[in-house]
Amino acid sequence: MTEKFEKYNHVLLYKSQNIDNITLGITTREQGISPYPQNAFNMARYIDDDQNNVTQHQRQLAEIINYPREQWVFPIQTHENRVAHITQSQRGTNIDELTDALHGIDAMYSYDSDVLLTMCYADCVPIYFYSAKNNFIALAHAGWRGTVSEIVIEVIKKIDFDLQELSIVIGPATSNSYEINEDIKSKFDTLAIPSEDYIEFRAEDRYGIDLKQANKLLLMHAGVPEANIYITNYATSEDLSLFFSYRVEQGKTGRMLAFIGQ
C-alpha cells in the first residue's frame, strides 16, 4: 500500500485525490525547542514543558499549514467517548492556555469552514473523518479505552449524510506491539467485531492488539465502505526518530498534534 502521508518539515500531511480543500495531518517530534525530551517538537501544554515552547511550535505549524492559531480548537482529552459539535464561535479554545472548556471530549466534528480541529497523541490512534461534498470534518482520539467504548461509532451517529460519501484516515499510532492483559481483552470480546481479527495471543495473560485495525473493523461494521478507509503505515512505537511514544518512553515524552480543517 502506498503511503499517503507526506513529510513537510515537522509535519506529515495527508495527500489524496478526494481531499480537495481539506487540511489533514500530524506533527512529528523532530527539530523542536522543547527539552522534554531533548530538541522535541512538543505540542502539548499539559506536560512538563515551557508554555512558550508550545506556543512557538504552534506558530511554526500554523505557518506550514497556512492555518492561523486563532482558528484552532483543542479539547481536554480524558480517554472517553464523548463527542462535541464545534462551530466557528469556539475557535481559539485551549490554544493560548488550557481552560475548563471542552473538558472530557475525545472527538469533535464540524460543518464549518476556517476551523481546525486539533488533538494530542503519543500512541493512541488519531482517526480523521471527512466529506468534502458535505462540508464535514471530524477527529477522534482512540486509545484502548476509546476504542472499546466505540468512539468512532459515536462520531458516525452525528453524520446526517450517506456513509458512502465519508472518507476515513487512520493515522500514526502504536503497532500491535501494544500489549493488553486478559481483563482488557475481555472488554474487547464484547464488541460486535471478531477479536481474533485484531488481537493475538502472546503468553499467559498477554495479548497483542492492533488498535488501528480494531477501529477500521468498527467503522466497517457501522456501514463505512472498506474502500473509504485508509490506514497509514506509520507506527509511533516503531519509529522514535519521528514520533513520541508514551509506552516506549514510559510517559516521559512529548505529544504530537493531529489536525483537520476545511
ROTI-667482 format. One record per residue: x, y, z of N, C-alpha, C in turn; residue number from 1; residue in three letters; chain. Coordinates in Angstrom, 2 decimals, decimal comma. Example, Ala and Ser with C-alpha at 12.3 -4.5 7.8 and 13.67 -1.06 7.14 Angstrom:
ROTI-667482
     nxx     nyy     nzz    caxx    cayy    cazz     cxx     cyy     czz setor kolmi bamar
   13,19   -5,69    7,80   12,30   -4,50    7,80   13,20   -3,30    7,80     1   ALA     A
   12,85   -2,25    7,08   13,67   -1,06    7,14   12,90    0,03    7,87     2   SER     A
***
This chain:
ROTI-667482
     nxx     nyy     nzz    caxx    cayy    cazz     cxx     cyy     czz setor kolmi bamar
    0,84   -1,20    0,00    0,00    0,00    0,00    0,88    1,24    0,00     1   MET     A
    0,63    2,16   -0,91    1,39    3,39   -0,98    1,05    4,30    0,19     2   THR     A
    2,08    4,81    0,86    1,87    5,71    1,99    1,37    7,06    1,50     3   GLU     A
    0,26    7,53    2,08   -0,35    8,79    1,65    0,01    9,97    2,54     4   LYS     A
    0,72    9,72    3,65    1,21   10,83    4,45    2,58   11,23    3,92     5   PHE     A
    2,72   12,50    3,55    3,98   13,01    3,02    4,59   14,00    4,01     6   GLU     A
    5,90   13,95    4,18    6,59   14,73    5,20    6,96   16,12    4,68     7   LYS     A
    6,61   17,14    5,48    6,99   18,52    5,22    7,49   19,11    6,53     8   TYR     A
    8,80   19,32    6,65    9,38   19,87    7,87    8,97   19,05    9,09     9   ASN     A
    8,23   19,66   10,03    7,82   18,97   11,26    6,49   18,23   11,12    10   HIS     A
    6,00   18,10    9,91    4,61   17,67    9,73    4,49   16,55    8,70    11   VAL     A
    3,56   15,62    8,96    3,13   14,66    7,95    1,76   15,11    7,46    12   LEU     A
    1,65   15,40    6,17    0,40   15,86    5,57   -0,18   14,75    4,70    13   LEU     A
   -1,48   14,56    4,81   -2,18   13,53    4,04   -2,53   14,06    2,66    14   TYR     A
   -2,21   13,27    1,65   -2,50   13,65    0,28   -3,40   12,60   -0,37    15   LYS     A
   -4,51   13,04   -0,95   -5,43   12,13   -1,62   -6,22   12,90   -2,67    16   SER     A
   -6,68   12,20   -3,70   -7,38   12,86   -4,79   -8,70   13,48   -4,35    17   GLN     A
   -9,36   12,90   -3,34  -10,70   13,37   -2,97  -10,69   14,32   -1,78    18   ASN     A
   -9,52   14,83   -1,42   -9,45   15,63   -0,19   -9,75   17,10   -0,43    19   ILE     A
   -9,65   17,54   -1,69   -9,99   18,92   -2,08   -9,31   19,94   -1,17    20   ASP     A
  -10,09   20,80   -0,52   -9,52   21,89    0,28   -9,34   21,54    1,75    21   ASN     A
   -9,40   20,28    2,09   -9,26   19,85    3,48   -7,78   19,71    3,84    22   ILE     A
   -7,42   20,25    5,01   -6,06   20,13    5,55   -6,06   19,06    6,62    23   THR     A
   -5,21   18,05    6,47   -5,23   16,89    7,36   -3,78   16,43    7,60    24   LEU     A
   -3,41   16,27    8,87   -2,05   15,81    9,13   -1,76   15,65   10,60    25   GLY     A
   -0,46   15,44   10,90    0,01   15,27   12,27    1,46   15,74   12,33    26   ILE     A
    1,82   16,35   13,46    3,20   16,79   13,62    4,10   15,61   13,95    27   THR     A
    5,41   15,81   13,78    6,41   14,83   14,22    7,13   15,40   15,44    28   THR     A
    8,13   14,68   15,94    8,85   15,11   17,14   10,12   15,87   16,82    29   ARG     A
   10,47   16,02   15,57   11,80   16,47   15,16   12,02   17,97   15,29    30   GLU     A
   13,27   18,34   15,58   13,78   19,70   15,45   12,96   20,74   16,19    31   GLN     A
   12,52   20,39   17,38   11,81   21,35   18,20   12,72   22,00   19,22    32   GLY     A
   12,14   22,82   20,10   12,92   23,52   21,12   12,59   23,05   22,53    33   ILE     A
   11,73   22,06   22,66   11,37   21,55   23,98   12,46   20,61   24,51    34   SER     A
   12,78   20,71   25,80   13,75   19,80   26,40   13,09   18,52   26,93    35   PRO     A
   11,85   18,29   26,57   11,08   17,17   27,13   10,55   16,27   26,01    36   TYR     A
   11,34   15,31   25,50   12,78   15,19   25,72   13,55   16,18   24,85    37   PRO     A
   14,85   15,99   24,68   15,73   16,97   24,04   15,31   17,27   22,60    38   GLN     A
   15,32   18,57   22,26   15,04   19,03   20,89   13,71   18,50   20,35    39   ASN     A
   12,69   18,48   21,18   11,41   17,87   20,81   10,42   18,93   20,33    40   ALA     A
    9,67   18,58   19,31    8,61   19,44   18,78    7,31   19,09   19,52    41   PHE     A
    7,32   19,36   20,82    6,16   19,03   21,66    5,02   20,01   21,41    42   ASN     A
    3,78   19,48   21,33    2,61   20,31   21,06    1,61   20,33   22,21    43   MET     A
    1,95   19,72   23,36    1,01   19,63   24,48    1,35   20,63   25,57    44   ALA     A
    0,34   21,38   26,03    0,52   22,31   27,14    0,39   21,63   28,50    45   ARG     A
   -0,09   20,38   28,52   -0,41   19,74   29,80    0,72   18,86   30,33    46   TYR     A
    1,91   18,91   29,70    3,04   18,15   30,22    4,11   19,10   30,73    47   ILE     A
    5,22   18,55   31,21    6,28   19,33   31,83    7,12   20,02   30,76    48   ASP     A
    6,60   21,14   30,25    7,29   21,89   29,22    6,97   23,37   29,39    49   ASP     A
    7,88   24,21   28,97    7,65   25,65   29,00    6,54   26,00   28,01    50   ASP     A
    5,56   26,76   28,46    4,43   27,12   27,61    4,87   27,89   26,36    51   GLN     A
    5,94   28,67   26,50    6,43   29,43   25,35    6,96   28,52   24,25    52   ASN     A
    7,48   27,34   24,63    7,95   26,38   23,62    6,78   25,89   22,79    53   ASN     A
    5,68   25,57   23,46    4,49   25,08   22,76    3,94   26,16   21,83    54   VAL     A
    3,88   27,39   22,34    3,39   28,49   21,51    4,25   28,66   20,26    55   THR     A
    5,57   28,57   20,42    6,46   28,71   19,28    6,23   27,59   18,27    56   GLN     A
    6,03   26,37   18,76    5,75   25,24   17,87    4,42   25,43   17,15    57   HIS     A
    3,42   25,96   17,87    2,13   26,23   17,24    2,30   27,23   16,10    58   GLN     A
    3,09   28,25   16,33    3,30   29,28   15,30    3,98   28,69   14,07    59   ARG     A
    4,96   27,81   14,30    5,64   27,17   13,17    4,67   26,30   12,37    60   GLN     A
    3,84   25,55   13,08    2,86   24,70   12,39    1,86   25,54   11,62    61   LEU     A
    1,38   26,61   12,24    0,40   27,49   11,58    0,95   28,02   10,26    62   ALA     A
    2,24   28,34   10,24    2,84   28,85    9,01    2,98   27,75    7,96    63   GLU     A
    3,32   26,54    8,39    3,49   25,43    7,45    2,17   25,07    6,77    64   ILE     A
    1,08   25,01    7,57   -0,20   24,56    7,02   -1,11   25,72    6,62    65   ILE     A
   -0,63   26,96    6,84   -1,40   28,14    6,47   -2,77   28,17    7,16    66   ASN     A
   -2,74   27,89    8,47   -3,97   27,89    9,27   -3,69   28,65   10,56    67   TYR     A
   -4,16   29,90   10,71   -3,85   30,73   11,88   -4,26   30,05   13,19    68   PRO     A
   -3,45   30,22   14,22   -3,74   29,64   15,54   -5,12   30,07   16,06    69   ARG     A
   -5,54   31,25   15,70   -6,82   31,78   16,18   -8,01   30,93   15,71    70   GLU     A
   -7,79   30,10   14,69   -8,87   29,27   14,15   -8,81   27,83   14,69    71   GLN     A
   -7,84   27,54   15,54   -7,70   26,18   16,07   -8,65   25,95   17,26    72   TRP     A
   -8,99   24,68   17,47   -9,78   24,27   18,64   -9,11   23,03   19,24    73   VAL     A
   -8,96   23,02   20,56   -8,32   21,90   21,24   -9,16   21,50   22,46    74   PHE     A
   -9,54   20,22   22,59  -10,31   19,79   23,76   -9,39   19,26   24,86    75   PRO     A
   -9,94   19,03   26,03   -9,22   18,37   27,12   -9,60   16,90   27,07    76   ILE     A
   -8,69   16,06   26,59   -8,98   14,65   26,34   -8,87   13,84   27,64    77   GLN     A
   -9,79   12,89   27,81   -9,81   12,06   29,03  -10,03   10,58   28,73    78   THR     A
   -9,74   10,15   27,50   -9,84    8,73   27,11  -11,26    8,18   27,28    79   HIS     A
  -12,24    9,01   26,96  -13,64    8,56   27,00  -14,20    8,58   25,57    80   GLU     A
  -15,53    8,66   25,43  -16,10    8,61   24,08  -17,12    9,72   23,83    81   ASN     A
  -16,92   10,85   24,49  -17,81   11,99   24,27  -17,39   12,77   23,04    82   ARG     A
  -18,39   13,23   22,28  -18,17   13,91   21,01  -18,77   15,31   21,09    83   VAL     A
  -18,03   16,30   20,60  -18,51   17,69   20,63  -18,69   18,23   19,22    84   ALA     A
  -19,78   18,98   19,03  -20,02   19,70   17,78  -19,31   21,05   17,88    85   HIS     A
  -18,41   21,33   16,97  -17,62   22,55   17,01  -18,07   23,51   15,92    86   ILE     A
  -18,21   24,79   16,29  -18,55   25,83   15,33  -17,47   26,92   15,37    87   THR     A
  -17,59   27,87   14,47  -16,60   28,95   14,41  -16,53   29,74   15,72    88   GLN     A
  -17,62   29,75   16,48  -17,64   30,52   17,73  -16,67   29,96   18,77    89   SER     A
  -16,23   28,73   18,60  -15,33   28,10   19,57  -13,86   28,16   19,16    90   GLN     A
  -13,57   28,83   18,06  -12,19   28,92   17,60  -11,31   29,59   18,66    91   ARG     A
  -10,11   29,05   18,84   -9,18   29,57   19,84   -9,25   28,87   21,18    92   GLY     A
  -10,21   27,96   21,36  -10,38   27,28   22,64   -9,15   26,45   23,00    93   THR     A
   -8,57   26,73   24,15   -7,42   25,99   24,73   -6,16   26,06   23,88    94   ASN     A
   -6,04   27,08   23,05   -4,84   27,22   22,21   -3,76   28,02   22,93    95   ILE     A
   -4,07   29,21   23,41   -3,09   30,02   24,14   -2,86   29,50   25,55    96   ASP     A
   -3,90   28,98   26,17   -3,80   28,39   27,51   -4,96   27,43   27,70    97   GLU     A
   -4,77   26,46   28,60   -5,81   25,47   28,85   -6,86   26,05   29,77    98   LEU     A
   -8,12   25,71   29,49   -9,25   26,17   30,30  -10,13   24,96   30,64    99   THR     A
  -11,28   25,23   31,22  -12,24   24,15   31,51  -13,13   23,84   30,31   100   ASP     A
  -13,01   24,59   29,25  -13,86   24,38   28,08  -13,51   23,09   27,36   101   ALA     A
  -14,52   22,41   26,84  -14,36   21,15   26,10  -13,62   20,09   26,92   102   LEU     A
  -13,86   20,07   28,20  -13,23   19,06   29,06  -13,94   17,71   28,90   103   HIS     A
  -13,16   16,65   28,83  -13,73   15,31   28,70  -14,20   14,99   27,29   104   GLY     A
  -13,63   15,68   26,32  -14,01   15,48   24,91  -12,87   14,76   24,18   105   ILE     A
  -13,19   13,63   23,54  -12,18   12,87   22,79  -12,53   12,73   21,32   106   ASP     A
  -13,54   13,45   20,88  -13,84   13,53   19,45  -14,60   14,83   19,19   107   ALA     A
  -14,34   15,41   18,02  -15,01   16,64   17,63  -15,41   16,54   16,17   108   MET     A
  -16,49   17,24   15,81  -16,87   17,32   14,40  -17,37   18,73   14,09   109   TYR     A
  -17,31   19,08   12,82  -17,74   20,42   12,42  -18,18   20,42   10,96   110   SER     A
  -19,15   21,28   10,67  -19,57   21,54    9,30  -19,12   22,94    8,87   111   TYR     A
  -18,35   23,62    9,72  -17,92   24,99    9,45  -16,56   25,03    8,75   112   ASP     A
  -16,36   26,04    7,93  -15,06   26,28    7,34  -14,22   27,13    8,28   113   SER     A
  -12,92   27,20    8,01  -11,98   28,01    8,79  -11,97   27,60   10,27   114   ASP     A
  -12,11   26,30   10,50  -11,99   25,73   11,84  -11,01   24,56   11,74   115   VAL     A
   -9,98   24,56   12,59   -9,02   23,47   12,63   -9,22   22,68   13,91   116   LEU     A
   -9,68   21,44   13,79   -9,84   20,55   14,93   -8,48   19,95   15,25   117   LEU     A
   -8,05   20,00   16,52   -6,73   19,51   16,90   -6,82   18,67   18,17   118   THR     A
   -5,96   17,65   18,27   -5,82   16,86   19,49   -4,42   16,30   19,58   119   MET     A
   -3,97   16,00   20,80   -2,62   15,48   21,02   -2,60   13,96   21,12   120   CYS     A
   -1,47   13,38   20,68   -1,31   11,92   20,62    0,14   11,52   20,91   121   TYR     A
    0,29   10,30   21,44    1,63    9,72   21,59    1,51    8,21   21,73   122   ALA     A
    0,76    7,58   20,88    0,49    6,14   20,75   -0,98    5,87   20,45   123   ASP     A
   -1,90    6,64   21,04   -3,32    6,45   20,74   -3,58    6,75   19,26   124   CYS     A
   -4,71    6,28   18,78   -4,99    6,33   17,34   -5,72    7,63   16,97   125   VAL     A
   -5,12    8,46   16,09   -5,86    9,59   15,54   -6,71    9,12   14,37   126   PRO     A
   -7,99    9,39   14,43   -8,90    8,96   13,36   -9,58   10,20   12,79   127   ILE     A
   -9,34   10,44   11,51   -9,84   11,60   10,81  -11,04   11,19    9,94   128   TYR     A
  -12,06   12,01    9,93  -13,26   11,80    9,11  -13,44   13,03    8,23   129   PHE     A
  -13,79   12,82    6,97  -14,10   14,00    6,16  -15,00   13,63    4,98   130   TYR     A
  -15,76   14,64    4,57  -16,55   14,56    3,35  -16,56   15,95    2,75   131   SER     A
  -15,74   16,15    1,73  -15,69   17,47    1,09  -17,05   17,85    0,51   132   ALA     A
  -17,77   16,86    0,00  -19,08   17,12   -0,60  -20,07   17,67    0,42   133   LYS     A
  -19,96   17,20    1,66  -20,91   17,59    2,70  -20,33   18,58    3,71   134   ASN     A
  -19,15   19,12    3,42  -18,50   20,10    4,30  -18,36   19,59    5,73   135   ASN     A
  -17,98   18,32    5,84  -17,91   17,68    7,16  -16,47   17,28    7,47   136   PHE     A
  -16,04   17,56    8,70  -14,76   17,06    9,22  -14,97   16,58   10,65   137   ILE     A
  -14,14   15,63   11,07  -14,17   15,17   12,46  -12,81   14,58   12,81   138   ALA     A
  -12,53   14,53   14,09  -11,28   13,97   14,59  -11,56   13,24   15,89   139   LEU     A
  -11,06   12,01   16,01  -11,27   11,21   17,22   -9,94   10,75   17,79   140   ALA     A
   -9,93   10,55   19,10   -8,75   10,10   19,85   -9,10    8,74   20,45   141   HIS     A
   -8,47    7,67   19,92   -8,87    6,31   20,31   -7,70    5,51   20,86   142   ALA     A
   -7,52    5,54   22,18   -6,65    4,58   22,84   -7,45    3,31   23,04   143   GLY     A
   -7,00    2,43   23,91   -7,79    1,21   24,08   -9,14    1,52   24,70   144   TRP     A
   -9,20    2,50   25,60  -10,48    2,83   26,23  -11,45    3,44   25,22   145   ARG     A
  -10,94    4,36   24,41  -11,80    4,97   23,40  -12,24    3,98   22,35   146   GLY     A
  -11,36    3,02   22,04  -11,71    2,01   21,04  -12,78    1,07   21,58   147   THR     A
  -12,58    0,57   22,79  -13,54   -0,40   23,33  -14,89    0,26   23,65   148   VAL     A
  -14,88    1,58   23,88  -16,15    2,29   24,10  -16,70    2,87   22,79   149   SER     A
  -16,09    2,45   21,67  -16,60    2,72   20,32  -16,76    4,20   20,02   150   GLU     A
  -15,71    4,95   20,26  -15,79    6,39   19,99  -16,04    6,67   18,51   151   ILE     A
  -15,53    5,81   17,63  -15,78    6,05   16,19  -17,27    5,90   15,86   152   VAL     A
  -17,96    5,02   16,57  -19,41    4,86   16,35  -20,14    6,10   16,83   153   ILE     A
  -19,67    6,68   17,93  -20,30    7,91   18,43  -20,16    9,04   17,42   154   GLU     A
  -19,03    9,09   16,71  -18,88   10,09   15,65  -19,83    9,80   14,49   155   VAL     A
  -19,90    8,54   14,09  -20,78    8,15   12,97  -22,23    8,55   13,26   156   ILE     A
  -22,64    8,47   14,51  -24,01    8,82   14,89  -24,33   10,30   14,61   157   LYS     A
  -23,31   11,12   14,52  -23,52   12,56   14,28  -23,65   12,90   12,80   158   LYS     A
  -23,44   11,92   11,93  -23,42   12,17   10,49  -24,82   12,04    9,91   159   ILE     A
  -25,22   13,03    9,12  -26,58   13,03    8,55  -26,56   12,87    7,03   160   ASP     A
  -25,47   12,29    6,48  -25,41   12,04    5,04  -25,01   10,59    4,81   161   PHE     A
  -25,04   10,17    3,58  -24,73    8,79    3,20  -23,28    8,46    3,52   162   ASP     A
  -23,05    7,36    4,23  -21,69    6,97    4,60  -20,84    6,62    3,39   163   LEU     A
  -21,44    6,41    2,25  -20,68    6,21    1,02  -19,87    7,46    0,67   164   GLN     A
  -20,31    8,61    1,20  -19,65    9,89    0,92  -18,65   10,29    1,99   165   GLU     A
  -18,40    9,39    2,93  -17,48    9,65    4,04  -16,13    8,97    3,81   166   LEU     A
  -15,05    9,69    4,04  -13,71    9,11    3,98  -13,10    9,10    5,38   167   SER     A
  -12,33    8,07    5,66  -11,68    7,90    6,97  -10,19    7,74    6,76   168   ILE     A
   -9,41    8,40    7,61   -7,96    8,20    7,64   -7,58    7,81    9,07   169   VAL     A
   -6,92    6,67    9,20   -6,43    6,20   10,50   -4,94    6,47   10,53   170   ILE     A
   -4,54    7,40   11,40   -3,19    7,95   11,37   -2,18    7,21   12,23   171   GLY     A
   -0,97    7,77   12,35    0,11    7,13   13,09   -0,25    6,83   14,55   172   PRO     A
   -0,06    5,59   14,94   -0,36    5,13   16,30    0,52    3,93   16,59   173   ALA     A
    0,43    3,41   17,80    1,24    2,26   18,16    0,91    1,06   17,28   174   THR     A
    1,88    0,19   17,10    1,67   -1,04   16,33    1,05   -2,11   17,24   175   SER     A
    0,94   -3,34   16,73    0,40   -4,40   17,57    1,42   -4,90   18,59   176   ASN     A
    2,54   -4,18   18,72    3,44   -4,44   19,85    2,78   -4,01   21,16   177   SER     A
    1,71   -3,22   21,04    0,93   -2,80   22,21    0,31   -4,03   22,86   178   TYR     A
    0,57   -4,22   24,15    0,08   -5,42   24,83   -0,99   -5,08   25,85   179   GLU     A
   -1,95   -5,99   25,97   -3,01   -5,89   26,96   -3,10   -7,19   27,73   180   ILE     A
   -3,79   -7,15   28,88   -3,97   -8,36   29,67   -5,35   -8,98   29,43   181   ASN     A
   -5,61  -10,07   30,11   -6,87  -10,80   29,91   -8,08   -9,95   30,27   182   GLU     A
   -7,94   -9,13   31,31   -9,07   -8,30   31,74   -9,47   -7,32   30,64   183   ASP     A
   -8,48   -6,66   30,03   -8,79   -5,72   28,96   -9,29   -6,46   27,72   184   ILE     A
   -8,67   -7,60   27,42   -9,13   -8,38   26,27  -10,60   -8,75   26,40   185   LYS     A
  -11,02   -9,09   27,60  -12,41   -9,50   27,81  -13,38   -8,38   27,48   186   SER     A
  -12,95   -7,13   27,65  -13,80   -5,99   27,29  -13,97   -5,92   25,77   187   LYS     A
  -12,89   -6,19   25,03  -12,97   -6,17   23,57  -13,80   -7,34   23,05   188   PHE     A
  -13,81   -8,44   23,77  -14,59   -9,60   23,34  -16,08   -9,31   23,29   189   ASP     A
  -16,53   -8,25   23,95  -17,96   -7,90   23,96  -18,38   -7,11   22,72   190   THR     A
  -17,40   -6,65   21,93  -17,74   -5,86   20,74  -18,32   -6,74   19,64   191   LEU     A
  -18,97   -6,10   18,69  -19,64   -6,84   17,61  -18,68   -7,27   16,51   192   ALA     A
  -17,40   -6,96   16,65  -16,40   -7,36   15,67  -15,57   -8,51   16,24   193   ILE     A
  -15,08   -9,45   15,41  -14,35  -10,61   15,91  -12,98  -10,22   16,46   194   PRO     A
  -12,74  -10,49   17,73  -11,49  -10,06   18,37  -10,28  -10,76   17,78   195   SER     A
  -10,47  -11,95   17,23   -9,32  -12,67   16,65   -8,77  -11,97   15,40   196   GLU     A
   -9,54  -11,01   14,86   -9,08  -10,29   13,67   -8,13   -9,14   14,01   197   ASP     A
   -7,99   -8,81   15,29   -7,08   -7,72   15,66   -6,36   -7,96   16,99   198   TYR     A
   -6,61   -9,10   17,64   -5,91   -9,44   18,89   -5,24  -10,79   18,72   199   ILE     A
   -3,96  -10,88   19,13   -3,25  -12,15   19,05   -2,73  -12,57   20,43   200   GLU     A
   -2,76  -13,85   20,68   -2,26  -14,40   21,95   -0,73  -14,35   21,95   201   PHE     A
   -0,13  -13,88   23,05    1,32  -13,81   23,17    1,84  -14,79   24,22   202   ARG     A
    1,23  -14,73   25,38    1,62  -15,58   26,51    0,47  -15,50   27,51   203   ALA     A
    0,59  -16,24   28,58   -0,47  -16,22   29,58   -0,71  -14,78   30,05   204   GLU     A
   -1,96  -14,34   29,91   -2,39  -13,01   30,32   -1,73  -11,89   29,50   205   ASP     A
   -1,20  -12,20   28,33   -0,58  -11,20   27,46   -1,07  -11,35   26,03   206   ARG     A
   -1,60  -10,26   25,47   -2,12  -10,27   24,11   -1,63   -9,02   23,38   207   TYR     A
   -1,31   -9,18   22,10   -1,01   -8,03   21,26   -2,27   -7,55   20,59   208   GLY     A
   -2,48   -6,24   20,59   -3,70   -5,69   20,00   -3,36   -4,63   18,95   209   ILE     A
   -4,03   -4,69   17,83   -3,87   -3,72   16,74   -5,05   -2,77   16,79   210   ASP     A
   -4,85   -1,63   17,45   -5,95   -0,68   17,63   -6,37   -0,01   16,32   211   LEU     A
   -5,44    0,14   15,39   -5,81    0,68   14,08   -6,82   -0,24   13,41   212   LYS     A
   -6,50   -1,53   13,38   -7,39   -2,50   12,74   -8,72   -2,59   13,46   213   GLN     A
   -8,70   -2,56   14,79   -9,95   -2,63   15,56  -10,89   -1,49   15,17   214   ALA     A
  -10,34   -0,28   15,04  -11,19    0,85   14,67  -11,67    0,76   13,24   215   ASN     A
  -10,83    0,22   12,35  -11,29    0,00   10,97  -12,47   -0,96   10,95   216   LYS     A
  -12,38   -2,05   11,71  -13,47   -3,03   11,74  -14,74   -2,44   12,34   217   LEU     A
  -14,60   -1,61   13,36  -15,77   -0,95   13,94  -16,43   -0,03   12,92   218   LEU     A
  -15,64    0,69   12,17  -16,19    1,60   11,15  -16,89    0,82   10,05   219   LEU     A
  -16,31   -0,29    9,63  -16,94   -1,11    8,60  -18,24   -1,70    9,13   220   MET     A
  -18,25   -2,12   10,38  -19,47   -2,67   10,99  -20,57   -1,61   11,03   221   HIS     A
  -20,17   -0,34   11,16  -21,15    0,76   11,21  -21,64    1,15    9,83   222   ALA     A
  -21,03    0,59    8,77  -21,51    0,86    7,43  -20,59    1,66    6,54   223   GLY     A
  -19,38    1,99    7,02  -18,43    2,70    6,18  -17,78    1,70    5,22   224   VAL     A
  -17,79    1,95    3,91  -17,18    1,01    2,97  -15,67    0,86    3,23   225   PRO     A
  -15,17   -0,35    3,15  -13,75   -0,59    3,40  -12,88    0,26    2,48   226   GLU     A
  -13,32    0,45    1,23  -12,55    1,23    0,27  -12,41    2,69    0,69   227   ALA     A
  -13,26    3,14    1,61  -13,22    4,53    2,07  -12,32    4,74    3,27   228   ASN     A
  -11,68    3,67    3,75  -10,86    3,74    4,97   -9,39    3,53    4,62   229   ILE     A
   -8,56    4,49    4,99   -7,12    4,38    4,76   -6,40    4,26    6,11   230   TYR     A
   -5,48    3,30    6,21   -4,65    3,13    7,41   -3,19    3,42    7,04   231   ILE     A
   -2,56    4,34    7,74   -1,17    4,65    7,47   -0,24    3,49    7,84   232   THR     A
    0,91    3,47    7,19    1,95    2,50    7,55    2,75    2,95    8,77   233   ASN     A
    2,67    4,23    9,12    3,47    4,76   10,23    3,00    4,21   11,58   234   TYR     A
    3,97    3,83   12,44    3,66    3,34   13,78    4,52    4,09   14,80   235   ALA     A
    3,89    4,73   15,76    4,60    5,57   16,72    5,61    4,78   17,55   236   THR     A
    5,24    3,57   17,95    6,11    2,78   18,82    7,28    2,16   18,08   237   SER     A
    7,28    2,24   16,76    8,34    1,62   15,96    9,35    2,63   15,43   238   GLU     A
    9,06    3,93   15,51    9,96    4,93   14,92   10,06    6,14   15,85   239   ASP     A
   10,97    6,05   16,82   11,14    7,15   17,77   11,95    8,30   17,19   240   LEU     A
   12,42    8,17   15,96   13,05    9,31   15,31   12,00   10,30   14,80   241   SER     A
   10,79    9,80   14,55    9,70   10,63   14,03    8,62   10,94   15,06   242   LEU     A
    8,37    9,98   15,96    7,19   10,08   16,83    7,52    9,95   18,31   243   PHE     A
    6,68   10,58   19,14    6,68   10,31   20,56    5,92    9,01   20,80   244   PHE     A
    6,36    8,23   21,78    5,64    7,01   22,15    5,54    6,95   23,67   245   SER     A
    4,33    7,15   24,17    4,10    7,19   25,61    4,53    5,88   26,28   246   TYR     A
    4,21    4,77   25,66    4,54    3,47   26,25    6,03    3,17   26,19   247   ARG     A
    6,62    3,34   25,03    8,05    3,03   24,88    8,89    3,93   25,77   248   VAL     A
    8,52    5,21   25,85    9,29    6,17   26,64    8,76    6,32   28,06   249   GLU     A
    7,85    5,43   28,45    7,34    5,33   29,81    6,78    6,67   30,33   250   GLN     A
    6,07    7,34   29,45    5,38    8,57   29,84    6,22    9,82   29,81   251   GLY     A
    7,53    9,70   29,75    8,41   10,86   29,81    8,73   11,34   28,40   252   LYS     A
    7,72   11,90   27,77    7,88   12,32   26,37    6,85   13,38   26,01   253   THR     A
    7,01   13,95   24,81    6,09   14,98   24,33    4,88   14,38   23,64   254   GLY     A
    4,15   15,24   22,91    2,97   14,80   22,19    2,95   15,41   20,79   255   ARG     A
    2,48   14,62   19,84    2,22   15,14   18,50    0,83   15,79   18,48   256   MET     A
    0,61   16,64   17,49   -0,70   17,26   17,31   -1,28   16,80   15,98   257   LEU     A
   -2,43   16,13   16,04   -3,18   15,79   14,84   -4,16   16,91   14,56   258   ALA     A
   -4,46   17,14   13,28   -5,33   18,28   12,94   -6,07   18,00   11,64   259   PHE     A
   -7,26   18,59   11,54   -8,03   18,55   10,32   -8,88   19,80   10,24   260   ILE     A
   -8,90   20,43    9,07   -9,68   21,63    8,89  -10,12   21,78    7,43   261   GLY     A
  -11,05   22,72    7,22  -11,53   22,95    5,84  -11,82   24,44    5,64   262   GLN     A
***
